[in-house]
Amino acid sequence: MVFTHDAQASLRCAVDLVNSALDGDDALGTPEALDAFCAKWEVTGRRDHDARELAQVHQLRPRLRELWSLAATGAETAFVEEVNALLREGEALPQLVTHDGWDWHIHAHRPDAPLARRLAVEAAMALVDVVRAGELDRLSICAADDCDAVVVDLSRNRSRKFCEAGCGNRIAAQAYRARKA
């Protein structure tokens, strides 16, 4: 695979974060839901467990979604400018770390930085790898006409076009039923 394990994890986490606010549903509507999200993605460091922290994470989602939209349209320069803005605002300071069963990987923030800042910097660092590898086309919007979820294609053959919400299966089933009719 083109990306390191920590970059892949950060990309998947960013996708999950962005897609947590689709269709008017907010999968991160409470501090407890945010706690579950952080546990799922093994987010380490400071946690405030309050409404302010939740609001800051909510404010990050549209910025990350915009990055996927820029990638989907091939706007590399604008994409890079936004990634750099996230790194500057997050006061990124890359360091090698090992913890909690993870081998050496990069953290580019202080562990006591606010959660939203850490999530932004982790996503931005992974997106730096995407740009450096010339793999911007691995970031897209779900190919289903009725879905706006973001997608990261980490497959070897670059075949992923649909989100993880089941759109690929739904579209395949519709095509099958249309052929049978």
FIKOLZA-1660 file (N, C-alpha, C; in steps of 0.1 Angstrom, whole numbers, plus 5000, padded with zeros to 4 digits):
% residues 181
   i   px   py   pz ch aa at
   1 5008 4988 5000  A  M  N
   1 5000 5000 5000  A  M CA
   1 5009 5012 5000  A  M  C
   2 5004 5023 4994  A  V  N
   2 5011 5035 4993  A  V CA
   2 5013 5042 5006  A  V  C
   3 5004 5041 5015  A  F  N
   3 5004 5049 5028  A  F CA
   3 5008 5041 5040  A  F  C
   4 5014 5047 5049  A  T  N
   4 5018 5040 5062  A  T CA
   4 5005 5037 5070  A  T  C
   5 5006 5028 5079  A  H  N
   5 4995 5024 5087  A  H CA
   5 4988 5035 5094  A  H  C
   6 4996 5044 5100  A  D  N
   6 4991 5056 5107  A  D CA
   6 4984 5065 5098  A  D  C
   7 4989 5067 5086  A  A  N
   7 4983 5076 5076  A  A CA
   7 4969 5070 5072  A  A  C
   8 4969 5057 5069  A  Q  N
   8 4956 5050 5066  A  Q CA
   8 4946 5052 5077  A  Q  C
   9 4950 5050 5089  A  A  N
   9 4941 5051 5101  A  A CA
   9 4936 5065 5102  A  A  C
  10 4944 5075 5100  A  S  N
  10 4940 5089 5100  A  S CA
  10 4931 5093 5089  A  S  C
  11 4933 5087 5077  A  L  N
  11 4924 5090 5066  A  L CA
  11 4910 5083 5069  A  L  C
  12 4910 5071 5074  A  R  N
  12 4897 5065 5077  A  R CA
  12 4890 5072 5088  A  R  C
  13 4897 5077 5098  A  C  N
  13 4891 5084 5109  A  C CA
  13 4885 5097 5103  A  C  C
  14 4892 5104 5094  A  A  N
  14 4887 5116 5088  A  A CA
  14 4874 5114 5080  A  A  C
  15 4874 5103 5073  A  V  N
  15 4862 5099 5065  A  V CA
  15 4851 5097 5074  A  V  C
  16 4853 5089 5085  A  D  N
  16 4843 5086 5095  A  D CA
  16 4838 5099 5101  A  D  C
  17 4847 5108 5104  A  L  N
  17 4843 5121 5111  A  L CA
  17 4834 5129 5101  A  L  C
  18 4838 5130 5089  A  V  N
  18 4830 5138 5079  A  V CA
  18 4817 5131 5077  A  V  C
  19 4816 5118 5075  A  N  N
  19 4804 5111 5072  A  N CA
  19 4795 5110 5084  A  N  C
  20 4800 5114 5096  A  S  N
  20 4791 5113 5108  A  S CA
  20 4780 5123 5108  A  S  C
  21 4780 5132 5098  A  A  N
  21 4769 5143 5098  A  A CA
  21 4761 5142 5085  A  A  C
  22 4759 5130 5080  A  L  N
  22 4751 5129 5067  A  L CA
  22 4736 5128 5070  A  L  C
  23 4729 5132 5060  A  D  N
  23 4714 5130 5059  A  D CA
  23 4707 5136 5072  A  D  C
  24 4712 5147 5077  A  G  N
  24 4706 5153 5088  A  G CA
  24 4707 5146 5101  A  G  C
  25 4713 5133 5101  A  D  N
  25 4716 5126 5113  A  D CA
  25 4730 5130 5118  A  D  C
  26 4732 5131 5131  A  D  N
  26 4745 5134 5136  A  D CA
  26 4749 5123 5145  A  D  C
  27 4758 5114 5140  A  A  N
  27 4763 5103 5148  A  A CA
  27 4772 5107 5159  A  A  C
  28 4776 5120 5159  A  L  N
  28 4784 5126 5170  A  L CA
  28 4776 5137 5177  A  L  C
  29 4763 5134 5180  A  G  N
  29 4754 5144 5186  A  G CA
  29 4756 5147 5201  A  G  C
  30 4764 5138 5207  A  T  N
  30 4765 5140 5222  A  T CA
  30 4780 5138 5225  A  T  C
  31 4784 5143 5237  A  P  N
  31 4798 5140 5242  A  P CA
  31 4801 5125 5243  A  P  C
  32 4790 5117 5247  A  E  N
  32 4792 5103 5248  A  E CA
  32 4795 5096 5234  A  E  C
  33 4788 5101 5224  A  A  N
  33 4790 5096 5211  A  A CA
  33 4804 5100 5206  A  A  C
  34 4809 5111 5210  A  L  N
  34 4822 5115 5206  A  L CA
  34 4832 5106 5214  A  L  C
  35 4829 5103 5226  A  D  N
  35 4838 5094 5234  A  D CA
  35 4839 5080 5226  A  D  C
  36 4828 5075 5221  A  A  N
  36 4828 5062 5214  A  A CA
  36 4836 5064 5201  A  A  C
  37 4834 5075 5194  A  F  N
  37 4842 5077 5182  A  F CA
  37 4857 5077 5185  A  F  C
  38 4861 5084 5196  A  C  N
  38 4875 5085 5200  A  C CA
  38 4880 5071 5204  A  C  C
  39 4872 5063 5210  A  A  N
  39 4876 5049 5214  A  A CA
  39 4878 5041 5202  A  A  C
  40 4868 5042 5192  A  K  N
  40 4869 5034 5180  A  K CA
  40 4882 5037 5172  A  K  C
  41 4886 5049 5172  A  W  N
  41 4897 5053 5164  A  W CA
  41 4910 5055 5172  A  W  C
  42 4909 5050 5185  A  E  N
  42 4921 5050 5194  A  E CA
  42 4928 5064 5195  A  E  C
  43 4919 5074 5196  A  V  N
  43 4924 5088 5197  A  V CA
  43 4930 5089 5211  A  V  C
  44 4942 5094 5212  A  T  N
  44 4949 5095 5225  A  T CA
  44 4950 5110 5228  A  T  C
  45 4954 5113 5240  A  G  N
  45 4957 5127 5245  A  G CA
  45 4945 5133 5252  A  G  C
  46 4946 5145 5254  A  R  N
  46 4936 5153 5262  A  R CA
  46 4922 5151 5257  A  R  C
  47 4912 5150 5266  A  R  N
  47 4898 5150 5263  A  R CA
  47 4891 5158 5274  A  R  C
  48 4882 5167 5269  A  D  N
  48 4874 5175 5279  A  D CA
  48 4860 5169 5282  A  D  C
  49 4855 5161 5273  A  H  N
  49 4842 5155 5274  A  H CA
  49 4831 5165 5277  A  H  C
  50 4831 5176 5270  A  D  N
  50 4821 5186 5272  A  D CA
  50 4815 5191 5259  A  D  C
  51 4805 5199 5260  A  A  N
  51 4798 5205 5248  A  A CA
  51 4807 5213 5239  A  A  C
  52 4816 5220 5246  A  R  N
  52 4826 5229 5238  A  R CA
  52 4835 5221 5229  A  R  C
  53 4840 5210 5234  A  E  N
  53 4848 5201 5227  A  E CA
  53 4840 5195 5215  A  E  C
  54 4828 5191 5218  A  L  N
  54 4820 5185 5207  A  L CA
  54 4817 5196 5196  A  L  C
  55 4814 5208 5200  A  A  N
  55 4812 5219 5190  A  A CA
  55 4824 5221 5182  A  A  C
  56 4836 5221 5188  A  Q  N
  56 4848 5222 5180  A  Q CA
  56 4850 5211 5170  A  Q  C
  57 4847 5199 5174  A  V  N
  57 4848 5188 5164  A  V CA
  57 4838 5190 5153  A  V  C
  58 4826 5194 5157  A  H  N
  58 4816 5196 5146  A  H CA
  58 4821 5207 5136  A  H  C
  59 4828 5217 5141  A  Q  N
  59 4833 5228 5132  A  Q CA
  59 4844 5223 5123  A  Q  C
  60 4850 5212 5126  A  L  N
  60 4861 5207 5118  A  L CA
  60 4855 5199 5106  A  L  C
  61 4844 5193 5108  A  R  N
  61 4838 5184 5097  A  R CA
  61 4836 5191 5084  A  R  C
  62 4831 5203 5083  A  P  N
  62 4829 5209 5070  A  P CA
  62 4843 5213 5063  A  P  C
  63 4853 5216 5071  A  R  N
  63 4866 5219 5065  A  R CA
  63 4872 5206 5059  A  R  C
  64 4870 5195 5066  A  L  N
  64 4875 5182 5060  A  L CA
  64 4867 5178 5048  A  L  C
  65 4854 5180 5048  A  R  N
  65 4845 5177 5037  A  R CA
  65 4850 5186 5025  A  R  C
  66 4853 5198 5027  A  E  N
  66 4858 5207 5016  A  E CA
  66 4870 5201 5010  A  E  C
  67 4879 5196 5018  A  L  N
  67 4891 5190 5012  A  L CA
  67 4888 5179 5003  A  L  C
  68 4878 5170 5006  A  W  N
  68 4874 5159 4997  A  W CA
  68 4868 5165 4985  A  W  C
  69 4860 5175 4986  A  S  N
  69 4854 5182 4974  A  S CA
  69 4865 5187 4965  A  S  C
  70 4875 5194 4971  A  L  N
  70 4886 5199 4963  A  L CA
  70 4894 5188 4956  A  L  C
  71 4896 5177 4963  A  A  N
  71 4903 5165 4957  A  A CA
  71 4895 5159 4946  A  A  C
  72 4882 5158 4948  A  A  N
  72 4873 5152 4937  A  A CA
  72 4873 5160 4925  A  A  C
  73 4875 5174 4926  A  T  N
  73 4875 5182 4914  A  T CA
  73 4889 5184 4908  A  T  C
  74 4899 5178 4915  A  G  N
  74 4913 5180 4910  A  G CA
  74 4919 5193 4913  A  G  C
  75 4914 5200 4923  A  A  N
  75 4919 5214 4926  A  A CA
  75 4931 5212 4936  A  A  C
  76 4942 5207 4931  A  E  N
  76 4953 5204 4940  A  E CA
  76 4959 5216 4947  A  E  C
  77 4960 5227 4940  A  T  N
  77 4966 5239 4947  A  T CA
  77 4958 5244 4958  A  T  C
  78 4945 5244 4956  A  A  N
  78 4936 5249 4967  A  A CA
  78 4936 5238 4978  A  A  C
  79 4936 5225 4975  A  F  N
  79 4937 5215 4984  A  F CA
  79 4949 5216 4993  A  F  C
  80 4961 5218 4987  A  V  N
  80 4973 5220 4994  A  V CA
  80 4973 5232 5003  A  V  C
  81 4967 5243 4999  A  E  N
  81 4966 5255 5007  A  E CA
  81 4957 5253 5019  A  E  C
  82 4947 5245 5018  A  E  N
  82 4938 5242 5029  A  E CA
  82 4945 5232 5039  A  E  C
  83 4952 5223 5034  A  V  N
  83 4960 5214 5043  A  V CA
  83 4970 5222 5050  A  V  C
  84 4977 5230 5043  A  N  N
  84 4987 5239 5050  A  N CA
  84 4981 5248 5061  A  N  C
  85 4969 5253 5058  A  A  N
  85 4962 5261 5068  A  A CA
  85 4959 5253 5080  A  A  C
  86 4954 5240 5079  A  L  N
  86 4951 5232 5090  A  L CA
  86 4964 5229 5098  A  L  C
  87 4975 5227 5091  A  L  N
  87 4988 5225 5098  A  L CA
  87 4992 5237 5106  A  L  C
  88 4991 5249 5100  A  R  N
  88 4995 5261 5107  A  R CA
  88 4986 5264 5119  A  R  C
  89 4973 5263 5117  A  E  N
  89 4964 5266 5128  A  E CA
  89 4966 5256 5139  A  E  C
  90 4969 5243 5135  A  G  N
  90 4971 5233 5146  A  G CA
  90 4985 5233 5152  A  G  C
  91 4993 5243 5148  A  E  N
  91 5007 5244 5153  A  E CA
  91 5014 5231 5152  A  E  C
  92 5014 5225 5140  A  A  N
  92 5019 5211 5138  A  A CA
  92 5034 5211 5141  A  A  C
  93 5039 5202 5149  A  L  N
  93 5053 5200 5152  A  L CA
  93 5055 5184 5151  A  L  C
  94 5058 5179 5140  A  P  N
  94 5059 5164 5138  A  P CA
  94 5070 5158 5147  A  P  C
  95 5066 5147 5153  A  Q  N
  95 5075 5139 5162  A  Q CA
  95 5072 5125 5160  A  Q  C
  96 5082 5116 5161  A  L  N
  96 5080 5102 5162  A  L CA
  96 5077 5098 5176  A  L  C
  97 5066 5089 5176  A  V  N
  97 5062 5084 5189  A  V CA
  97 5058 5069 5188  A  V  C
  98 5058 5062 5199  A  T  N
  98 5053 5049 5200  A  T CA
  98 5045 5048 5213  A  T  C
  99 5033 5042 5212  A  H  N
  99 5025 5040 5224  A  H CA
  99 5013 5031 5221  A  H  C
 100 5007 5026 5232  A  D  N
 100 4995 5017 5231  A  D CA
 100 4995 5007 5220  A  D  C
 101 5007 5000 5219  A  G  N
 101 5008 4989 5209  A  G CA
 101 5010 4994 5195  A  G  C
 102 5011 5006 5192  A  W  N
 102 5014 5012 5179  A  W CA
 102 5029 5013 5178  A  W  C
 103 5035 5008 5167  A  D  N
 103 5049 5010 5164  A  D CA
 103 5052 5025 5162  A  D  C
 104 5064 5028 5158  A  W  N
 104 5068 5042 5155  A  W CA
 104 5058 5048 5145  A  W  C
 105 5053 5060 5148  A  H  N
 105 5045 5068 5139  A  H CA
 105 5046 5082 5142  A  H  C
 106 5040 5091 5134  A  I  N
 106 5042 5105 5136  A  I CA
 106 5029 5111 5143  A  I  C
 107 5032 5119 5154  A  H  N
 107 5022 5128 5159  A  H CA
 107 5027 5142 5157  A  H  C
 108 5019 5151 5153  A  A  N
 108 5023 5164 5149  A  A CA
 108 5016 5174 5158  A  A  C
 109 5013 5170 5171  A  H  N
 109 5007 5179 5180  A  H CA
 109 5011 5175 5194  A  H  C
 110 5008 5184 5203  A  R  N
 110 5010 5181 5217  A  R CA
 110 4999 5172 5222  A  R  C
 111 5001 5163 5231  A  P  N
 111 4990 5154 5236  A  P CA
 111 4980 5162 5244  A  P  C
 112 4983 5174 5249  A  D  N
 112 4974 5182 5256  A  D CA
 112 4966 5192 5248  A  D  C
 113 4969 5192 5235  A  A  N
 113 4961 5201 5226  A  A CA
 113 4947 5197 5225  A  A  C
 114 4938 5206 5222  A  P  N
 114 4923 5203 5222  A  P CA
 114 4921 5192 5211  A  P  C
 115 4911 5184 5213  A  L  N
 115 4908 5172 5205  A  L CA
 115 4906 5176 5190  A  L  C
 116 4898 5187 5188  A  A  N
 116 4895 5191 5174  A  A CA
 116 4908 5195 5167  A  A  C
 117 4917 5201 5174  A  R  N
 117 4930 5205 5168  A  R CA
 117 4938 5192 5165  A  R  C
 118 4938 5183 5174  A  R  N
 118 4946 5170 5171  A  R CA
 118 4940 5163 5160  A  R  C
 119 4927 5162 5159  A  L  N
 119 4920 5155 5148  A  L CA
 119 4924 5162 5134  A  L  C
 120 4923 5175 5134  A  A  N
 120 4927 5183 5122  A  A CA
 120 4941 5181 5118  A  A  C
 121 4950 5181 5127  A  V  N
 121 4964 5179 5124  A  V CA
 121 4967 5165 5119  A  V  C
 122 4961 5155 5126  A  E  N
 122 4963 5141 5122  A  E CA
 122 4958 5139 5107  A  E  C
 123 4946 5145 5104  A  A  N
 123 4941 5144 5091  A  A CA
 123 4950 5151 5081  A  A  C
 124 4954 5163 5084  A  A  N
 124 4963 5171 5075  A  A CA
 124 4976 5163 5073  A  A  C
 125 4982 5157 5083  A  M  N
 125 4994 5150 5081  A  M CA
 125 4992 5138 5071  A  M  C
 126 4981 5131 5073  A  A  N
 126 4978 5120 5064  A  A CA
 126 4976 5125 5049  A  A  C
 127 4969 5137 5048  A  L  N
 127 4966 5143 5035  A  L CA
 127 4979 5148 5029  A  L  C
 128 4989 5152 5037  A  V  N
 128 5002 5155 5032  A  V CA
 128 5008 5143 5024  A  V  C
 129 5007 5131 5030  A  D  N
 129 5012 5119 5024  A  D CA
 129 5004 5116 5011  A  D  C
 130 4991 5119 5011  A  V  N
 130 4983 5117 4998  A  V CA
 130 4989 5126 4987  A  V  C
 131 4991 5139 4990  A  V  N
 131 4996 5148 4980  A  V CA
 131 5010 5144 4976  A  V  C
 132 5019 5141 4985  A  R  N
 132 5033 5138 4982  A  R CA
 132 5034 5125 4973  A  R  C
 133 5025 5116 4975  A  A  N
 133 5025 5103 4968  A  A CA
 133 5018 5105 4954  A  A  C
 134 5012 5117 4952  A  G  N
 134 5005 5119 4939  A  G CA
 134 4992 5111 4938  A  G  C
 135 4986 5109 4950  A  E  N
 135 4974 5100 4950  A  E CA
 135 4961 5107 4954  A  E  C
 136 4960 5120 4950  A  L  N
 136 4948 5128 4953  A  L CA
 136 4936 5122 4948  A  L  C
 137 4937 5114 4937  A  D  N
 137 4925 5108 4932  A  D CA
 137 4919 5096 4940  A  D  C
 138 4926 5093 4951  A  R  N
 138 4921 5083 4961  A  R CA
 138 4910 5089 4970  A  R  C
 139 4909 5102 4970  A  L  N
 139 4899 5109 4978  A  L CA
 139 4887 5113 4968  A  L  C
 140 4875 5109 4972  A  S  N
 140 4864 5112 4963  A  S CA
 140 4851 5113 4971  A  S  C
 141 4840 5116 4964  A  I  N
 141 4827 5116 4969  A  I CA
 141 4820 5103 4964  A  I  C
 142 4812 5097 4972  A  C  N
 142 4805 5085 4969  A  C CA
 142 4798 5086 4955  A  C  C
 143 4800 5076 4947  A  A  N
 143 4795 5076 4933  A  A CA
 143 4780 5074 4932  A  A  C
 144 4773 5071 4943  A  A  N
 144 4758 5070 4942  A  A CA
 144 4752 5084 4941  A  A  C
 145 4743 5085 4932  A  D  N
 145 4737 5098 4929  A  D CA
 145 4730 5105 4942  A  D  C
 146 4725 5096 4951  A  D  N
 146 4718 5102 4962  A  D CA
 146 4726 5102 4975  A  D  C
 147 4740 5101 4974  A  C  N
 147 4748 5100 4986  A  C CA
 147 4759 5111 4984  A  C  C
 148 4762 5118 4995  A  D  N
 148 4773 5128 4996  A  D CA
 148 4784 5124 5005  A  D  C
 149 4785 5111 5009  A  A  N
 149 4796 5107 5018  A  A CA
 149 4809 5108 5011  A  A  C
 150 4819 5110 5019  A  V  N
 150 4833 5111 5013  A  V CA
 150 4839 5097 5014  A  V  C
 151 4848 5094 5005  A  V  N
 151 4854 5081 5003  A  V CA
 151 4869 5082 5003  A  V  C
 152 4876 5073 5009  A  V  N
 152 4891 5072 5007  A  V CA
 152 4893 5058 5001  A  V  C
 153 4899 5057 4989  A  D  N
 153 4901 5045 4983  A  D CA
 153 4915 5040 4986  A  D  C
 154 4916 5030 4995  A  L  N
 154 4929 5025 4999  A  L CA
 154 4931 5011 4993  A  L  C
 155 4923 5008 4983  A  S  N
 155 4924 4995 4976  A  S CA
 155 4936 4995 4967  A  S  C
 156 4942 4983 4965  A  R  N
 156 4953 4982 4957  A  R CA
 156 4950 4985 4942  A  R  C
 157 4938 4982 4938  A  N  N
 157 4935 4984 4923  A  N CA
 157 4927 4997 4921  A  N  C
 158 4926 5005 4931  A  R  N
 158 4919 5018 4930  A  R CA
 158 4904 5016 4925  A  R  C
 159 4897 5007 4930  A  S  N
 159 4884 5004 4925  A  S CA
 159 4873 5009 4934  A  S  C
 160 4876 5014 4945  A  R  N
 160 4865 5019 4955  A  R CA
 160 4858 5032 4949  A  R  C
 161 4845 5031 4948  A  K  N
 161 4838 5042 4943  A  K CA
 161 4826 5046 4952  A  K  C
 162 4823 5037 4961  A  F  N
 162 4812 5040 4970  A  F CA
 162 4816 5040 4984  A  F  C
 163 4808 5047 4992  A  C  N
 163 4810 5048 5007  A  C CA
 163 4808 5035 5014  A  C  C
 164 4810 5035 5027  A  E  N
 164 4808 5023 5035  A  E CA
 164 4794 5022 5040  A  E  C
 165 4785 5030 5036  A  A  N
 165 4771 5030 5041  A  A CA
 165 4763 5020 5033  A  A  C
 166 4769 5012 5024  A  G  N
 166 4761 5002 5016  A  G CA
 166 4757 5007 5002  A  G  C
 167 4761 5018 4998  A  C  N
 167 4757 5023 4985  A  C CA
 167 4761 5014 4974  A  C  C
 168 4773 5008 4974  A  G  N
 168 4777 4999 4963  A  G CA
 168 4768 4987 4962  A  G  C
 169 4764 4981 4973  A  N  N
 169 4755 4970 4973  A  N CA
 169 4741 4974 4968  A  N  C
 170 4737 4985 4973  A  R  N
 170 4723 4990 4968  A  R CA
 170 4723 4993 4953  A  R  C
 171 4733 4999 4948  A  I  N
 171 4734 5002 4934  A  I CA
 171 4735 4989 4926  A  I  C
 172 4743 4979 4931  A  A  N
 172 4744 4966 4924  A  A CA
 172 4731 4959 4924  A  A  C
 173 4724 4959 4935  A  A  N
 173 4711 4953 4936  A  A CA
 173 4700 4959 4926  A  A  C
 174 4701 4973 4926  A  Q  N
 174 4692 4980 4916  A  Q CA
 174 4695 4976 4902  A  Q  C
 175 4708 4975 4898  A  A  N
 175 4712 4971 4885  A  A CA
 175 4707 4957 4882  A  A  C
 176 4709 4948 4892  A  Y  N
 176 4705 4934 4890  A  Y CA
 176 4690 4933 4888  A  Y  C
 177 4682 4940 4896  A  R  N
 177 4667 4940 4894  A  R CA
 177 4663 4946 4881  A  R  C
 178 4670 4956 4876  A  A  N
 178 4667 4962 4863  A  A CA
 178 4670 4952 4852  A  A  C
 179 4681 4945 4853  A  R  N
 179 4684 4935 4843  A  R CA
 179 4674 4924 4842  A  R  C
 180 4669 4920 4854  A  K  N
 180 4660 4909 4855  A  K CA
 180 4646 4913 4850  A  K  C
 181 4643 4926 4851  A  A  N
 181 4629 4931 4848  A  A CA
 181 4627 4930 4833  A  A  C
% end
